[in-house]
Amino acid sequence: MNIRKRPRLNEALESIKLFILQGYAEATEALDEYHEIKESSGEFTAGRYIIEVVMLINQEIQELKNAKG
């Protein structure tokens, strides 16, 4: 079982930017949502959101890798 640590905010934002460069439209949408949440509810709430998104993406990528064997 591979347990991944929870990324810090700066790590999560860098991951999202990398996903954007790789062409994932969902990452662009997530970053836009992060900025909207940050403006309306503050950095703490926005940070929790983007960290959760990155953790879900990383989990899905790992599951795909495991499925391919």
PyMOL Python script that loads the backbone (N, CA, C, O; Angstrom):
from pymol import cmd

cmd.read_pdbstr("""\
ATOM      1  N   MET A   1       0.854  -1.183   0.000  1.00  0.00           N
ATOM      2  CA  MET A   1       0.000   0.000   0.000  1.00  0.00           C
ATOM      3  C   MET A   1       0.891   1.234   0.000  1.00  0.00           C
ATOM      4  O   MET A   1       1.787   1.371   0.834  1.00  0.00           O
ATOM      5  N   ASN A   2       0.635   2.119  -0.937  1.00  0.00           N
ATOM      6  CA  ASN A   2       1.432   3.329  -1.080  1.00  0.00           C
ATOM      7  C   ASN A   2       0.700   4.500  -0.434  1.00  0.00           C
ATOM      8  O   ASN A   2      -0.315   4.961  -0.954  1.00  0.00           O
ATOM      9  N   ILE A   3       1.203   4.976   0.684  1.00  0.00           N
ATOM     10  CA  ILE A   3       0.581   6.100   1.386  1.00  0.00           C
ATOM     11  C   ILE A   3       1.308   7.373   0.980  1.00  0.00           C
ATOM     12  O   ILE A   3       2.517   7.502   1.173  1.00  0.00           O
ATOM     13  N   ARG A   4       0.558   8.306   0.416  1.00  0.00           N
ATOM     14  CA  ARG A   4       1.145   9.565  -0.033  1.00  0.00           C
ATOM     15  C   ARG A   4       0.868  10.634   1.009  1.00  0.00           C
ATOM     16  O   ARG A   4      -0.205  10.678   1.611  1.00  0.00           O
ATOM     17  N   LYS A   5       1.839  11.479   1.206  1.00  0.00           N
ATOM     18  CA  LYS A   5       1.641  12.565   2.166  1.00  0.00           C
ATOM     19  C   LYS A   5       0.748  13.643   1.546  1.00  0.00           C
ATOM     20  O   LYS A   5       0.681  13.812   0.328  1.00  0.00           O
ATOM     21  N   ARG A   6       0.076  14.353   2.429  1.00  0.00           N
ATOM     22  CA  ARG A   6      -0.775  15.459   1.998  1.00  0.00           C
ATOM     23  C   ARG A   6       0.144  16.606   1.547  1.00  0.00           C
ATOM     24  O   ARG A   6       1.009  17.036   2.311  1.00  0.00           O
ATOM     25  N   PRO A   7      -0.036  17.105   0.312  1.00  0.00           N
ATOM     26  CA  PRO A   7       0.861  18.176  -0.154  1.00  0.00           C
ATOM     27  C   PRO A   7       0.578  19.497   0.553  1.00  0.00           C
ATOM     28  O   PRO A   7      -0.541  19.754   0.996  1.00  0.00           O
ATOM     29  N   ARG A   8       1.588  20.309   0.648  1.00  0.00           N
ATOM     30  CA  ARG A   8       1.411  21.672   1.145  1.00  0.00           C
ATOM     31  C   ARG A   8       0.778  22.495   0.023  1.00  0.00           C
ATOM     32  O   ARG A   8       0.748  22.072  -1.133  1.00  0.00           O
ATOM     33  N   LEU A   9       0.281  23.660   0.375  1.00  0.00           N
ATOM     34  CA  LEU A   9      -0.410  24.498  -0.602  1.00  0.00           C
ATOM     35  C   LEU A   9       0.483  24.798  -1.808  1.00  0.00           C
ATOM     36  O   LEU A   9       0.042  24.668  -2.950  1.00  0.00           O
ATOM     37  N   ASN A  10       1.730  25.198  -1.565  1.00  0.00           N
ATOM     38  CA  ASN A  10       2.605  25.538  -2.691  1.00  0.00           C
ATOM     39  C   ASN A  10       2.873  24.326  -3.582  1.00  0.00           C
ATOM     40  O   ASN A  10       2.988  24.473  -4.798  1.00  0.00           O
ATOM     41  N   GLU A  11       2.973  23.135  -2.997  1.00  0.00           N
ATOM     42  CA  GLU A  11       3.162  21.908  -3.767  1.00  0.00           C
ATOM     43  C   GLU A  11       1.918  21.607  -4.602  1.00  0.00           C
ATOM     44  O   GLU A  11       2.023  21.209  -5.762  1.00  0.00           O
ATOM     45  N   ALA A  12       0.749  21.797  -4.010  1.00  0.00           N
ATOM     46  CA  ALA A  12      -0.504  21.542  -4.720  1.00  0.00           C
ATOM     47  C   ALA A  12      -0.661  22.504  -5.900  1.00  0.00           C
ATOM     48  O   ALA A  12      -1.057  22.094  -6.991  1.00  0.00           O
ATOM     49  N   LEU A  13      -0.354  23.766  -5.682  1.00  0.00           N
ATOM     50  CA  LEU A  13      -0.459  24.746  -6.766  1.00  0.00           C
ATOM     51  C   LEU A  13       0.524  24.429  -7.884  1.00  0.00           C
ATOM     52  O   LEU A  13       0.184  24.571  -9.059  1.00  0.00           O
ATOM     53  N   GLU A  14       1.729  24.005  -7.545  1.00  0.00           N
ATOM     54  CA  GLU A  14       2.709  23.619  -8.561  1.00  0.00           C
ATOM     55  C   GLU A  14       2.229  22.397  -9.335  1.00  0.00           C
ATOM     56  O   GLU A  14       2.409  22.324 -10.550  1.00  0.00           O
ATOM     57  N   SER A  15       1.620  21.440  -8.645  1.00  0.00           N
ATOM     58  CA  SER A  15       1.082  20.257  -9.318  1.00  0.00           C
ATOM     59  C   SER A  15      -0.022  20.643 -10.285  1.00  0.00           C
ATOM     60  O   SER A  15      -0.060  20.151 -11.412  1.00  0.00           O
ATOM     61  N   ILE A  16      -0.920  21.519  -9.855  1.00  0.00           N
ATOM     62  CA  ILE A  16      -2.010  21.968 -10.729  1.00  0.00           C
ATOM     63  C   ILE A  16      -1.442  22.660 -11.965  1.00  0.00           C
ATOM     64  O   ILE A  16      -1.916  22.433 -13.078  1.00  0.00           O
ATOM     65  N   LYS A  17      -0.438  23.495 -11.776  1.00  0.00           N
ATOM     66  CA  LYS A  17       0.177  24.195 -12.914  1.00  0.00           C
ATOM     67  C   LYS A  17       0.825  23.201 -13.871  1.00  0.00           C
ATOM     68  O   LYS A  17       0.780  23.396 -15.086  1.00  0.00           O
ATOM     69  N   LEU A  18       1.421  22.147 -13.343  1.00  0.00           N
ATOM     70  CA  LEU A  18       2.014  21.108 -14.179  1.00  0.00           C
ATOM     71  C   LEU A  18       0.928  20.380 -14.974  1.00  0.00           C
ATOM     72  O   LEU A  18       1.099  20.114 -16.163  1.00  0.00           O
ATOM     73  N   PHE A  19      -0.182  20.061 -14.317  1.00  0.00           N
ATOM     74  CA  PHE A  19      -1.292  19.415 -15.014  1.00  0.00           C
ATOM     75  C   PHE A  19      -1.830  20.309 -16.130  1.00  0.00           C
ATOM     76  O   PHE A  19      -2.204  19.818 -17.195  1.00  0.00           O
ATOM     77  N   ILE A  20      -1.870  21.614 -15.890  1.00  0.00           N
ATOM     78  CA  ILE A  20      -2.321  22.563 -16.915  1.00  0.00           C
ATOM     79  C   ILE A  20      -1.375  22.522 -18.105  1.00  0.00           C
ATOM     80  O   ILE A  20      -1.821  22.482 -19.252  1.00  0.00           O
ATOM     81  N   LEU A  21      -0.074  22.530 -17.840  1.00  0.00           N
ATOM     82  CA  LEU A  21       0.910  22.470 -18.928  1.00  0.00           C
ATOM     83  C   LEU A  21       0.793  21.172 -19.718  1.00  0.00           C
ATOM     84  O   LEU A  21       1.125  21.129 -20.902  1.00  0.00           O
ATOM     85  N   GLN A  22       0.323  20.123 -19.065  1.00  0.00           N
ATOM     86  CA  GLN A  22       0.143  18.834 -19.735  1.00  0.00           C
ATOM     87  C   GLN A  22      -1.182  18.764 -20.483  1.00  0.00           C
ATOM     88  O   GLN A  22      -1.476  17.760 -21.131  1.00  0.00           O
ATOM     89  N   GLY A  23      -1.986  19.827 -20.397  1.00  0.00           N
ATOM     90  CA  GLY A  23      -3.198  19.922 -21.187  1.00  0.00           C
ATOM     91  C   GLY A  23      -4.477  19.454 -20.522  1.00  0.00           C
ATOM     92  O   GLY A  23      -5.472  19.215 -21.206  1.00  0.00           O
ATOM     93  N   TYR A  24      -4.472  19.317 -19.209  1.00  0.00           N
ATOM     94  CA  TYR A  24      -5.680  18.887 -18.512  1.00  0.00           C
ATOM     95  C   TYR A  24      -6.596  20.086 -18.264  1.00  0.00           C
ATOM     96  O   TYR A  24      -6.297  20.947 -17.437  1.00  0.00           O
ATOM     97  N   ALA A  25      -7.723  20.130 -18.996  1.00  0.00           N
ATOM     98  CA  ALA A  25      -8.673  21.240 -18.865  1.00  0.00           C
ATOM     99  C   ALA A  25      -9.234  21.308 -17.448  1.00  0.00           C
ATOM    100  O   ALA A  25      -9.495  22.395 -16.933  1.00  0.00           O
ATOM    101  N   GLU A  26      -9.418  20.154 -16.820  1.00  0.00           N
ATOM    102  CA  GLU A  26      -9.956  20.117 -15.460  1.00  0.00           C
ATOM    103  C   GLU A  26      -9.056  20.862 -14.485  1.00  0.00           C
ATOM    104  O   GLU A  26      -9.537  21.468 -13.527  1.00  0.00           O
ATOM    105  N   ALA A  27      -7.766  20.818 -14.726  1.00  0.00           N
ATOM    106  CA  ALA A  27      -6.819  21.514 -13.852  1.00  0.00           C
ATOM    107  C   ALA A  27      -6.993  23.027 -13.980  1.00  0.00           C
ATOM    108  O   ALA A  27      -6.901  23.753 -12.990  1.00  0.00           O
ATOM    109  N   THR A  28      -7.243  23.495 -15.193  1.00  0.00           N
ATOM    110  CA  THR A  28      -7.491  24.923 -15.402  1.00  0.00           C
ATOM    111  C   THR A  28      -8.754  25.338 -14.660  1.00  0.00           C
ATOM    112  O   THR A  28      -8.787  26.381 -14.007  1.00  0.00           O
ATOM    113  N   GLU A  29      -9.782  24.520 -14.765  1.00  0.00           N
ATOM    114  CA  GLU A  29     -11.040  24.809 -14.070  1.00  0.00           C
ATOM    115  C   GLU A  29     -10.831  24.814 -12.557  1.00  0.00           C
ATOM    116  O   GLU A  29     -11.377  25.664 -11.855  1.00  0.00           O
ATOM    117  N   ALA A  30     -10.045  23.871 -12.061  1.00  0.00           N
ATOM    118  CA  ALA A  30      -9.785  23.791 -10.621  1.00  0.00           C
ATOM    119  C   ALA A  30      -9.025  25.022 -10.138  1.00  0.00           C
ATOM    120  O   ALA A  30      -9.314  25.545  -9.062  1.00  0.00           O
ATOM    121  N   LEU A  31      -8.061  25.486 -10.921  1.00  0.00           N
ATOM    122  CA  LEU A  31      -7.301  26.669 -10.522  1.00  0.00           C
ATOM    123  C   LEU A  31      -8.185  27.911 -10.543  1.00  0.00           C
ATOM    124  O   LEU A  31      -8.072  28.767  -9.665  1.00  0.00           O
ATOM    125  N   ASP A  32      -9.057  28.016 -11.532  1.00  0.00           N
ATOM    126  CA  ASP A  32     -10.003  29.136 -11.571  1.00  0.00           C
ATOM    127  C   ASP A  32     -10.912  29.105 -10.343  1.00  0.00           C
ATOM    128  O   ASP A  32     -11.171  30.135  -9.722  1.00  0.00           O
ATOM    129  N   GLU A  33     -11.388  27.917 -10.008  1.00  0.00           N
ATOM    130  CA  GLU A  33     -12.252  27.759  -8.824  1.00  0.00           C
ATOM    131  C   GLU A  33     -11.487  28.132  -7.555  1.00  0.00           C
ATOM    132  O   GLU A  33     -12.042  28.767  -6.658  1.00  0.00           O
ATOM    133  N   TYR A  34     -10.213  27.739  -7.477  1.00  0.00           N
ATOM    134  CA  TYR A  34      -9.369  28.088  -6.333  1.00  0.00           C
ATOM    135  C   TYR A  34      -9.336  29.604  -6.144  1.00  0.00           C
ATOM    136  O   TYR A  34      -9.500  30.105  -5.032  1.00  0.00           O
ATOM    137  N   HIS A  35      -9.121  30.326  -7.243  1.00  0.00           N
ATOM    138  CA  HIS A  35      -9.045  31.793  -7.151  1.00  0.00           C
ATOM    139  C   HIS A  35     -10.385  32.393  -6.718  1.00  0.00           C
ATOM    140  O   HIS A  35     -10.412  33.352  -5.947  1.00  0.00           O
ATOM    141  N   GLU A  36     -11.487  31.837  -7.208  1.00  0.00           N
ATOM    142  CA  GLU A  36     -12.811  32.331  -6.806  1.00  0.00           C
ATOM    143  C   GLU A  36     -13.068  32.069  -5.320  1.00  0.00           C
ATOM    144  O   GLU A  36     -13.575  32.936  -4.608  1.00  0.00           O
ATOM    145  N   ILE A  37     -12.714  30.868  -4.863  1.00  0.00           N
ATOM    146  CA  ILE A  37     -12.902  30.537  -3.444  1.00  0.00           C
ATOM    147  C   ILE A  37     -12.011  31.420  -2.575  1.00  0.00           C
ATOM    148  O   ILE A  37     -12.430  31.894  -1.519  1.00  0.00           O
ATOM    149  N   LYS A  38     -10.791  31.631  -3.027  1.00  0.00           N
ATOM    150  CA  LYS A  38      -9.856  32.468  -2.262  1.00  0.00           C
ATOM    151  C   LYS A  38     -10.410  33.878  -2.095  1.00  0.00           C
ATOM    152  O   LYS A  38     -10.309  34.480  -1.026  1.00  0.00           O
ATOM    153  N   GLU A  39     -10.995  34.392  -3.171  1.00  0.00           N
ATOM    154  CA  GLU A  39     -11.551  35.742  -3.120  1.00  0.00           C
ATOM    155  C   GLU A  39     -12.782  35.819  -2.215  1.00  0.00           C
ATOM    156  O   GLU A  39     -12.961  36.794  -1.486  1.00  0.00           O
ATOM    157  N   SER A  40     -13.624  34.791  -2.265  1.00  0.00           N
ATOM    158  CA  SER A  40     -14.879  34.851  -1.514  1.00  0.00           C
ATOM    159  C   SER A  40     -14.760  34.325  -0.088  1.00  0.00           C
ATOM    160  O   SER A  40     -15.428  34.832   0.813  1.00  0.00           O
ATOM    161  N   SER A  41     -13.912  33.307   0.130  1.00  0.00           N
ATOM    162  CA  SER A  41     -13.878  32.650   1.441  1.00  0.00           C
ATOM    163  C   SER A  41     -12.514  32.643   2.113  1.00  0.00           C
ATOM    164  O   SER A  41     -12.390  32.208   3.258  1.00  0.00           O
ATOM    165  N   GLY A  42     -11.500  33.114   1.420  1.00  0.00           N
ATOM    166  CA  GLY A  42     -10.179  33.186   2.018  1.00  0.00           C
ATOM    167  C   GLY A  42      -9.254  32.066   1.578  1.00  0.00           C
ATOM    168  O   GLY A  42      -9.676  31.068   0.993  1.00  0.00           O
ATOM    169  N   GLU A  43      -7.973  32.268   1.879  1.00  0.00           N
ATOM    170  CA  GLU A  43      -6.931  31.349   1.416  1.00  0.00           C
ATOM    171  C   GLU A  43      -7.016  29.974   2.075  1.00  0.00           C
ATOM    172  O   GLU A  43      -6.703  28.964   1.445  1.00  0.00           O
ATOM    173  N   PHE A  44      -7.435  29.932   3.330  1.00  0.00           N
ATOM    174  CA  PHE A  44      -7.503  28.638   4.021  1.00  0.00           C
ATOM    175  C   PHE A  44      -8.468  27.698   3.309  1.00  0.00           C
ATOM    176  O   PHE A  44      -8.119  26.556   3.009  1.00  0.00           O
ATOM    177  N   THR A  45      -9.677  28.172   3.041  1.00  0.00           N
ATOM    178  CA  THR A  45     -10.687  27.341   2.387  1.00  0.00           C
ATOM    179  C   THR A  45     -10.265  26.990   0.961  1.00  0.00           C
ATOM    180  O   THR A  45     -10.420  25.849   0.526  1.00  0.00           O
ATOM    181  N   ALA A  46      -9.736  27.963   0.245  1.00  0.00           N
ATOM    182  CA  ALA A  46      -9.277  27.723  -1.125  1.00  0.00           C
ATOM    183  C   ALA A  46      -8.124  26.725  -1.135  1.00  0.00           C
ATOM    184  O   ALA A  46      -8.051  25.862  -2.009  1.00  0.00           O
ATOM    185  N   GLY A  47      -7.233  26.846  -0.171  1.00  0.00           N
ATOM    186  CA  GLY A  47      -6.110  25.931  -0.069  1.00  0.00           C
ATOM    187  C   GLY A  47      -6.558  24.502   0.176  1.00  0.00           C
ATOM    188  O   GLY A  47      -6.045  23.568  -0.439  1.00  0.00           O
ATOM    189  N   ARG A  48      -7.516  24.336   1.077  1.00  0.00           N
ATOM    190  CA  ARG A  48      -8.058  22.992   1.340  1.00  0.00           C
ATOM    191  C   ARG A  48      -8.654  22.398   0.072  1.00  0.00           C
ATOM    192  O   ARG A  48      -8.477  21.215  -0.216  1.00  0.00           O
ATOM    193  N   TYR A  49      -9.365  23.235  -0.684  1.00  0.00           N
ATOM    194  CA  TYR A  49      -9.978  22.777  -1.931  1.00  0.00           C
ATOM    195  C   TYR A  49      -8.919  22.275  -2.918  1.00  0.00           C
ATOM    196  O   TYR A  49      -9.022  21.156  -3.420  1.00  0.00           O
ATOM    197  N   ILE A  50      -7.908  23.095  -3.194  1.00  0.00           N
ATOM    198  CA  ILE A  50      -6.940  22.739  -4.232  1.00  0.00           C
ATOM    199  C   ILE A  50      -6.088  21.546  -3.797  1.00  0.00           C
ATOM    200  O   ILE A  50      -5.699  20.726  -4.629  1.00  0.00           O
ATOM    201  N   ILE A  51      -5.798  21.445  -2.510  1.00  0.00           N
ATOM    202  CA  ILE A  51      -5.048  20.291  -2.003  1.00  0.00           C
ATOM    203  C   ILE A  51      -5.859  19.014  -2.201  1.00  0.00           C
ATOM    204  O   ILE A  51      -5.310  17.993  -2.614  1.00  0.00           O
ATOM    205  N   GLU A  52      -7.153  19.060  -1.913  1.00  0.00           N
ATOM    206  CA  GLU A  52      -8.010  17.889  -2.101  1.00  0.00           C
ATOM    207  C   GLU A  52      -8.079  17.492  -3.576  1.00  0.00           C
ATOM    208  O   GLU A  52      -8.043  16.307  -3.905  1.00  0.00           O
ATOM    209  N   VAL A  53      -8.177  18.482  -4.458  1.00  0.00           N
ATOM    210  CA  VAL A  53      -8.217  18.197  -5.892  1.00  0.00           C
ATOM    211  C   VAL A  53      -6.940  17.483  -6.323  1.00  0.00           C
ATOM    212  O   VAL A  53      -6.998  16.477  -7.029  1.00  0.00           O
ATOM    213  N   VAL A  54      -5.805  17.992  -5.908  1.00  0.00           N
ATOM    214  CA  VAL A  54      -4.526  17.381  -6.281  1.00  0.00           C
ATOM    215  C   VAL A  54      -4.422  15.967  -5.722  1.00  0.00           C
ATOM    216  O   VAL A  54      -3.944  15.065  -6.410  1.00  0.00           O
ATOM    217  N   MET A  55      -4.861  15.764  -4.492  1.00  0.00           N
ATOM    218  CA  MET A  55      -4.811  14.433  -3.907  1.00  0.00           C
ATOM    219  C   MET A  55      -5.688  13.456  -4.702  1.00  0.00           C
ATOM    220  O   MET A  55      -5.298  12.308  -4.914  1.00  0.00           O
ATOM    221  N   LEU A  56      -6.854  13.901  -5.136  1.00  0.00           N
ATOM    222  CA  LEU A  56      -7.737  13.047  -5.941  1.00  0.00           C
ATOM    223  C   LEU A  56      -7.109  12.726  -7.296  1.00  0.00           C
ATOM    224  O   LEU A  56      -7.161  11.582  -7.749  1.00  0.00           O
ATOM    225  N   ILE A  57      -6.522  13.721  -7.938  1.00  0.00           N
ATOM    226  CA  ILE A  57      -5.868  13.491  -9.233  1.00  0.00           C
ATOM    227  C   ILE A  57      -4.722  12.499  -9.066  1.00  0.00           C
ATOM    228  O   ILE A  57      -4.584  11.564  -9.855  1.00  0.00           O
ATOM    229  N   ASN A  58      -3.910  12.702  -8.048  1.00  0.00           N
ATOM    230  CA  ASN A  58      -2.788  11.790  -7.812  1.00  0.00           C
ATOM    231  C   ASN A  58      -3.268  10.370  -7.532  1.00  0.00           C
ATOM    232  O   ASN A  58      -2.650   9.404  -7.977  1.00  0.00           O
ATOM    233  N   GLN A  59      -4.362  10.245  -6.801  1.00  0.00           N
ATOM    234  CA  GLN A  59      -4.927   8.927  -6.506  1.00  0.00           C
ATOM    235  C   GLN A  59      -5.397   8.247  -7.792  1.00  0.00           C
ATOM    236  O   GLN A  59      -5.152   7.058  -7.999  1.00  0.00           O
ATOM    237  N   GLU A  60      -6.068   9.003  -8.647  1.00  0.00           N
ATOM    238  CA  GLU A  60      -6.540   8.450  -9.915  1.00  0.00           C
ATOM    239  C   GLU A  60      -5.382   8.029 -10.804  1.00  0.00           C
ATOM    240  O   GLU A  60      -5.431   6.975 -11.439  1.00  0.00           O
ATOM    241  N   ILE A  61      -4.348   8.845 -10.850  1.00  0.00           N
ATOM    242  CA  ILE A  61      -3.157   8.491 -11.647  1.00  0.00           C
ATOM    243  C   ILE A  61      -2.539   7.198 -11.115  1.00  0.00           C
ATOM    244  O   ILE A  61      -2.169   6.322 -11.897  1.00  0.00           O
ATOM    245  N   GLN A  62      -2.428   7.076  -9.814  1.00  0.00           N
ATOM    246  CA  GLN A  62      -1.854   5.867  -9.219  1.00  0.00           C
ATOM    247  C   GLN A  62      -2.710   4.649  -9.534  1.00  0.00           C
ATOM    248  O   GLN A  62      -2.181   3.578  -9.832  1.00  0.00           O
ATOM    249  N   GLU A  63      -4.027   4.804  -9.470  1.00  0.00           N
ATOM    250  CA  GLU A  63      -4.925   3.689  -9.793  1.00  0.00           C
ATOM    251  C   GLU A  63      -4.778   3.256 -11.238  1.00  0.00           C
ATOM    252  O   GLU A  63      -4.814   2.062 -11.537  1.00  0.00           O
ATOM    253  N   LEU A  64      -4.611   4.230 -12.152  1.00  0.00           N
ATOM    254  CA  LEU A  64      -4.398   3.895 -13.558  1.00  0.00           C
ATOM    255  C   LEU A  64      -3.079   3.151 -13.756  1.00  0.00           C
ATOM    256  O   LEU A  64      -3.007   2.189 -14.522  1.00  0.00           O
ATOM    257  N   LYS A  65      -2.049   3.601 -13.065  1.00  0.00           N
ATOM    258  CA  LYS A  65      -0.740   2.923 -13.149  1.00  0.00           C
ATOM    259  C   LYS A  65      -0.849   1.506 -12.633  1.00  0.00           C
ATOM    260  O   LYS A  65      -0.295   0.581 -13.228  1.00  0.00           O
ATOM    261  N   ASN A  66      -1.561   1.325 -11.526  1.00  0.00           N
ATOM    262  CA  ASN A  66      -1.717  -0.010 -10.936  1.00  0.00           C
ATOM    263  C   ASN A  66      -2.526  -0.921 -11.858  1.00  0.00           C
ATOM    264  O   ASN A  66      -2.241  -2.114 -11.959  1.00  0.00           O
ATOM    265  N   ALA A  67      -3.528  -0.363 -12.526  1.00  0.00           N
ATOM    266  CA  ALA A  67      -4.367  -1.151 -13.422  1.00  0.00           C
ATOM    267  C   ALA A  67      -3.584  -1.639 -14.643  1.00  0.00           C
ATOM    268  O   ALA A  67      -3.824  -2.730 -15.160  1.00  0.00           O
ATOM    269  N   LYS A  68      -2.648  -0.807 -15.087  1.00  0.00           N
ATOM    270  CA  LYS A  68      -1.828  -1.178 -16.243  1.00  0.00           C
ATOM    271  C   LYS A  68      -0.803  -2.242 -15.881  1.00  0.00           C
ATOM    272  O   LYS A  68      -0.328  -2.998 -16.729  1.00  0.00           O
ATOM    273  N   GLY A  69      -0.475  -2.276 -14.581  1.00  0.00           N
ATOM    274  CA  GLY A  69       0.436  -3.294 -14.085  1.00  0.00           C
ATOM    275  C   GLY A  69       1.820  -2.981 -14.427  1.00  0.00           C
ATOM    276  O   GLY A  69       2.727  -3.739 -14.083  1.00  0.00           O
TER     277      GLY A  69
END
""", "prot")
cmd.dss("prot")
cmd.show_as("cartoon", "prot")
cmd.util.cbc("prot")
cmd.orient("prot")
